[in-house]
C-alpha cells in the first residue's frame, strides 16, 4: 500500500486513514513512538467490539457528558494520540462543557507540548494549560512525567477526562477523590478499571458522540444531570463490554468468519 493513497473502496479504508493520520502526526512530533503501539492495541480490541459504538458505550458517554456539565472545575487532559485523532472534538467538547484543556504527556518534551498546543489552538482552543513552566504543580503519587500538572487545571479539577491513558495516573487521580472519565477500547486495562466512567469505544467515534450528547444535555438542571450520573455503574458497564466481546466471539466462532460478503470480493 502506498502510504499517501488509500483507496476509498478498500474495506478497511477508515482504519487505514486513521493510521495515516497518526503516522503524519508522529512525524510532526505530536504522537510519541509508543503512541503507535498503543493504537495497535486499541485496534485489536475494536475488532473484538465490532468497530461500532454499542448501547453500553452510549450510556457511558451520556454519564460522562452529565459529569462534565455538572462539574465545578472540569479539565480535559490531552496527550499525543488524542490531539492527533480528535483535536477538534476536544476543543468543541471544552466549549460545550466549559472545561479547561490541559496538555499532559507521559513522554513529555517541551517540543511535543508546544506542537500539541499549536494543533489545539489552530482547532480553535482558547488557553491551553500545562505547557512548559505552566505545569508547575506536582501530583506526588504519580511516578511518571504525568505528575507535572498545571495548578489552574488538573491539580484543582474535580473532574478530569483522560482519553487514551496509562493506568498509573488514573489510579492516582481516583485516590485524590477526583472523578475520572476515560476513553479506552480495552475494558481490562487499569485505566478502565480505576476510572469513574470508562467509555469503552474508539476515541474517534466516542468524542463526536460525547460532543453531541453534551450539547443536548447542556441546559438540563443539575438534579437531572446528577440522576444520570447516579444511574451509571462503571463496574456494570465494564462487565457489559466484556460480555459483548464474549458474545461476539461466540457468534464469530459459529460463523467461522469476520468478513462480510463484500469484503470477501474485494481485491
Ligand atoms: O502522548 P503521551 O506521551 O502522553 O503518550 C500516550 C500513550 C498512549 C503512548 C501512553 O499514554 C500509553 O503508553 O498508553 P497505554 O498504556 O498504551 O494505554 C493506551 C490505551 O488506550 C490502551 O488500553 C489502548 O487499548 C487504548 N487505545 C488505543 N487507541 C485507542 C484506545 N482507546 C480508544 N480509542 C483509540 N483509538
Boltz pocket constraint, residues with backbone or C-beta under 6 A from the ligand:
constraints:
  - pocket:
      binder: B
      contacts: [[A, 30], [A, 31], [A, 32], [A, 34], [A, 35], [A, 36], [A, 37], [A, 38], [A, 39], [A, 40], [A, 41], [A, 42], [A, 43], [A, 45], [A, 78], [A, 79], [A, 80], [A, 81], [A, 104], [A, 105], [A, 106], [A, 107], [A, 108], [A, 164], [A, 165], [A, 166], [A, 167], [A, 183], [A, 184], [A, 185], [A, 186], [A, 189], [A, 201], [A, 202], [A, 203], [A, 204]]
      max_distance: 6.0
